[in-house]
Amino acid sequence: MHPRDMPLYSARALVARAIDKAEDIGVRGAVAVVGASGALVSASRMDRGGTSGMARARSKAWIAATQQLPSVVHLGRMRTLPAPMERGFVACSPEAVFPGAGGMPIGEPVIAGIAASGATVGPFVDYPGAERRKLIADGKPANGEDLLVHYALGIPYVGQHGDDEQRWLDAYGALPDEPGLGMADPPPASAQLELAWALDLADRVLVAARRRDLRIAVAIVDRRGDPIQQDCMDDAPTAGPFVAEAVAAAAATFQLPSSELPDGAAPLLPYKVSALPGGLPVTDGERVVAGLGIGGAPPQLCHELAAAVLAS
């Protein structure tokens, strides 16, 4: 009777599949899964994946999940709307700030959406050093961005970004004449050292939260405040991912517990930060390298949980 979003463990598995494929074809970026409710479930940024890729992936995944259709279809519809209606949609749907192609709905009925974006993730077929066979799906050219998403979902490749064949002709002069390896299983990603560290830290938070019977969201951001890893436990408060990211960004960028954020600082920044307890800087020796943020539970409990995990 009451719909539920995709479980966290399922979202994590989809993101991992996409990252395995991304590393195999030689691209770097972020992958996000958003539940049909519009709440973030899980998202990961690859090493050297680029700032803001997570936000773009999350926006496209949000569109696919909440509008229950591929984001390229939504984009086509938006192009036909009068400008006031287009602006009105974005005003009513602030997470749809990047209405690009590439987001795909998951399930029937829809329980989530997935998308990828980032530094070198895009609708291209001529990545530097790319092995062409890995960008051919069932004998047809496949752009890297859509390939990640379709491979992760285990569905036949259908390009969402226009004419893949023309891109291939422009890059290589002739269409492929073999089935290719685009949908073949790649080896597990092995070069994502920062992401592996962030996943381990997030897992420690999730385990500690379960032990305390808390349902929370966790975010690990880099020293600039851009997310590396984000997760939301099943049935956690849907405000949790927003709070976790904001307190993590405050802790990382000010190198202070989020509760010590200086008065008047938040409006000066181009990203959201919060002075709620729950965010702590993460250090490597004496150097602040990241921020850990927890949201969804009472703020003081979030702070205590973050401190306990970092102390261990």
C-alpha positions in Angstrom: 0.0 0.0 0.0 2.8 2.4 0.9 5.6 2.4 -1.8 9.2 1.9 -0.7 12.4 3.0 -2.4 15.1 0.6 -3.6 17.0 -0.9 -0.7 20.4 0.4 0.1 22.2 -2.9 -0.6 20.6 -3.1 -4.1 21.6 0.5 -4.9 25.2 -0.1 -3.7 25.4 -3.2 -6.0 24.2 -1.1 -9.0 26.7 1.6 -8.3 29.5 -0.9 -7.9 28.7 -2.5 -11.3 28.7 0.9 -13.0 32.1 1.7 -11.4 33.6 -1.6 -12.5 32.6 -0.9 -16.1 33.8 2.8 -15.9 37.3 1.7 -14.7 37.4 -1.0 -17.4 36.6 1.5 -20.2 38.9 4.2 -18.7 36.4 6.9 -17.6 36.1 8.7 -14.2 33.0 10.2 -12.6 30.2 9.6 -10.2 27.2 7.3 -10.1 24.0 8.0 -8.1 20.9 6.1 -7.3 17.8 8.0 -6.1 14.7 6.4 -4.8 11.3 6.9 -6.3 10.4 9.1 -3.4 13.1 11.5 -4.6 15.4 10.6 -1.6 19.0 9.7 -2.3 19.8 6.0 -1.6 23.5 5.7 -2.5 26.1 7.5 -4.6 29.8 7.1 -5.2 32.5 9.3 -6.8 35.5 7.5 -8.4 39.0 8.6 -7.7 39.8 11.8 -9.7 36.1 11.8 -10.7 35.8 15.6 -10.7 33.9 18.1 -8.6 30.2 18.4 -9.2 29.8 15.2 -11.1 27.9 13.7 -8.2 25.4 16.6 -8.2 24.8 16.2 -11.9 24.3 12.4 -11.6 22.0 12.8 -8.6 19.9 15.3 -10.5 19.4 13.1 -13.5 18.7 10.1 -11.3 16.1 12.2 -9.4 14.4 13.0 -12.7 14.3 9.4 -13.9 13.1 8.2 -10.5 10.4 10.8 -9.8 9.1 11.3 -13.3 9.3 7.6 -13.9 10.9 7.8 -17.3 14.3 8.1 -18.9 15.7 11.6 -18.3 16.2 12.0 -22.1 12.4 11.8 -22.5 11.9 14.4 -19.8 14.5 16.6 -21.5 12.6 16.3 -24.8 9.4 17.3 -23.1 11.0 20.3 -21.4 12.2 21.6 -24.7 8.6 21.8 -25.9 7.4 23.8 -23.0 7.0 27.6 -22.9 9.7 29.2 -20.9 7.5 30.1 -17.9 6.4 26.5 -17.6 10.0 25.3 -17.8 11.1 27.7 -15.1 8.1 26.7 -13.0 9.1 23.0 -13.2 12.5 23.7 -11.9 11.1 26.0 -9.2 8.8 23.2 -8.1 11.5 20.5 -8.5 14.7 22.0 -7.2 16.6 18.7 -7.5 16.0 18.7 -11.3 18.6 21.5 -11.8 20.5 19.4 -14.4 17.8 18.0 -16.7 20.3 16.2 -19.0 20.0 12.8 -20.7 21.3 9.6 -19.2 19.1 8.9 -16.2 17.2 5.7 -16.3 14.3 4.6 -14.1 14.5 1.2 -12.3 11.7 -1.3 -11.8 8.1 -1.6 -12.7 6.6 0.0 -10.8 9.6 2.4 -10.5 11.5 2.2 -7.2 14.6 4.3 -8.1 16.6 6.0 -10.9 20.3 5.8 -11.7 22.6 8.1 -13.6 26.3 8.8 -14.1 28.3 12.0 -14.7 31.7 13.5 -13.9 35.1 14.4 -15.1 35.4 12.1 -18.1 32.0 10.4 -18.0 30.1 11.7 -21.0 28.4 10.7 -24.3 31.6 10.0 -26.1 33.1 7.1 -28.1 36.7 8.4 -28.5 38.1 8.5 -24.9 41.9 8.9 -24.9 43.4 5.4 -24.8 40.0 3.7 -25.0 39.9 0.1 -26.3 37.3 0.4 -29.1 35.9 -3.1 -28.5 34.8 -2.1 -25.0 32.6 0.6 -26.5 30.7 -1.7 -28.9 27.5 -3.2 -27.5 25.9 -6.0 -29.5 27.7 -4.8 -32.6 26.7 -1.2 -32.3 28.7 1.9 -31.0 28.0 2.7 -27.4 28.8 6.0 -25.7 30.6 5.7 -22.3 28.0 7.4 -20.1 25.0 5.4 -21.3 27.0 2.2 -21.4 27.8 2.4 -17.6 24.1 2.8 -16.7 22.8 0.1 -19.1 25.5 -2.4 -18.0 24.7 -1.7 -14.3 21.0 -2.4 -14.9 21.7 -5.5 -17.1 19.5 -4.2 -19.9 20.1 -4.0 -23.7 22.0 -0.9 -24.6 20.0 2.0 -26.0 21.8 5.3 -26.4 20.2 8.3 -24.7 22.5 11.0 -26.1 21.8 11.2 -29.8 23.6 9.6 -32.7 26.2 7.2 -31.5 26.9 5.9 -35.0 27.7 9.4 -36.3 30.0 9.9 -33.3 31.8 6.7 -34.2 32.1 7.6 -37.9 33.5 11.0 -37.0 36.0 9.4 -34.6 37.0 6.2 -36.5 35.8 6.6 -40.1 33.8 3.3 -40.2 31.3 1.5 -38.1 32.3 -1.5 -36.0 32.2 -5.0 -37.6 32.2 -7.1 -34.5 29.9 -7.7 -31.5 32.3 -6.0 -29.1 32.8 -6.2 -25.4 30.5 -3.4 -24.2 28.2 -5.6 -22.2 30.8 -8.1 -21.1 31.6 -8.4 -17.4 34.7 -6.4 -16.5 37.1 -7.2 -13.6 36.2 -5.6 -10.3 37.5 -2.1 -10.0 40.9 -2.1 -8.3 42.3 1.5 -8.7 39.7 3.4 -6.6 41.8 3.9 -3.4 40.1 7.0 -2.1 36.6 5.6 -2.9 37.5 2.3 -1.2 38.5 4.3 1.9 35.3 6.3 1.9 33.2 3.2 1.5 34.9 1.6 4.4 34.3 4.7 6.6 30.6 4.8 5.5 30.3 1.1 6.3 31.7 1.6 9.8 29.1 4.3 10.3 26.3 2.1 9.1 27.3 -0.8 11.3 27.6 1.5 14.3 24.2 3.0 13.6 22.6 -0.4 13.4 24.1 -1.3 16.7 22.5 1.8 18.3 19.2 1.1 16.6 19.5 4.3 14.6 18.4 4.9 11.0 20.6 7.5 9.5 22.2 8.9 6.3 26.0 9.3 6.0 28.1 11.5 3.7 31.9 11.6 3.2 33.1 14.7 1.4 36.5 15.8 0.2 38.3 18.8 1.7 36.4 21.1 -0.8 33.1 19.7 0.5 32.3 17.6 -2.7 30.8 14.2 -1.9 32.8 11.0 -2.3 30.3 8.6 -0.8 26.7 9.0 0.3 24.3 6.4 1.7 20.9 6.4 3.3 19.7 3.5 5.4 16.4 1.9 4.5 13.4 3.8 6.0 15.7 6.5 7.4 14.3 10.1 7.5 14.4 11.5 4.0 15.9 14.7 5.3 19.0 12.7 6.4 21.0 12.8 3.1 20.7 16.6 2.9 21.7 17.1 6.5 24.6 14.6 6.3 26.1 16.3 3.3 25.7 19.8 4.7 27.3 19.0 8.1 30.1 17.0 6.4 30.8 20.0 4.1 30.9 22.4 7.0 33.4 20.1 8.9 35.6 19.6 5.9 35.8 23.1 4.6 36.1 24.9 7.9 38.2 22.1 9.5 36.0 22.2 12.6 33.1 20.3 14.0 30.0 21.4 12.1 28.5 22.7 15.4 31.3 25.3 15.5 30.6 26.8 12.1 31.3 30.5 12.3 28.2 32.7 12.4 27.4 34.2 9.1 29.6 31.9 7.1 27.0 29.8 5.3 25.7 32.5 2.9 29.3 33.2 1.7 29.7 29.7 0.2 28.6 28.3 -3.2 27.5 25.1 -1.5 25.3 24.2 1.5 26.7 23.9 5.0 25.0 23.5 8.3 25.9 24.3 11.9 23.9 21.3 13.2 26.0 18.8 15.2 26.8 15.7 13.2 29.8 16.7 11.1 33.4 16.2 11.9 36.7 16.7 10.0 38.6 13.6 9.1 42.4 13.8 9.3 45.4 12.0 8.0 48.1 12.9 10.5 47.7 16.6 11.0 46.1 17.2 7.6 42.3 17.5 7.2 41.5 15.4 4.1 37.7 14.9 4.3 34.5 15.6 6.3 32.2 13.0 7.8 28.6 13.9 8.2 25.6 12.0 9.7 22.0 13.1 9.5 18.6 11.7 10.2 18.8 11.1 13.9 18.8 13.7 16.7 21.8 15.9 16.0 23.6 15.2 19.2 23.4 11.5 18.6 24.7 12.0 15.1 27.7 13.9 16.5 28.3 11.2 19.1 28.1 8.5 16.4 30.6 10.3 14.1 33.0 10.9 17.0 32.8 7.2 18.1 33.5 5.9 14.5 36.4 8.2 14.0 37.9 7.4 17.4 37.8 3.7 16.6 
